[in-house]
Amino acid sequence: MKTLYLVRHAKSSWDFPELTDIDRPLNKRGQRNAPEMGERLAKKGILPDLMLTSPAKRAIDTCREIAGKIGYPAEKIVVNKKIYHAYTLELLDIVSAQPNDINSLMLFGHNPGFTGFANKLCHVDIHNIPTSGIFCCTFDVETWEDVDFNGGEFVFFDYPKKEQNGQL
């Protein structure tokens, strides 16, 4: 069994027009939402075997915030430049290339690629994975190479504005 988590980076800042897209930091909302989502994962007891992130500053910062909340060692975070601007086939290639001793994988990246990928993995119809959104599915396979479109079993989809325990 393999478990895949797709985490869209938290809300980024547009306050520094001189920065390139890859260098944009989190804004105040993103700085609040990333740790909040990490706390939600911690409450579910989620601790992936591997965390891979896009090299974009906003994705790395989101990954680090969540890692801190769930107890994943920051030094084990792996930056994968292929995630930046990746679409469904490229994301599937990234997942398929992971070592098989990894049973749970958490990717940190971007839309529109992540939303399209989530919809192709399972029989779901998610219009948009919002910033700080987390999508999870499992695959009844032995190897990451066997992960394929429409082969996933939907587990959960969470995001900051989703109702939690009767509250927004």
Secondary structure, 3 states (H helix, E strand, C coil): CEEEEEEECCCECCCCCCCCHHHCCECHHHHHHHHHHHHHHHHCCCCCCEEEECCCHHHHHHHHHHHHHHCCCHHHCEECHHHCCCCHHHHHHHHHCCCCCCCEEEEEECCCHHHHHHHHHCCCCCCCCCCCCEEEEEECCCCHHHCCCCCCEEEEEECCCCCECCEC
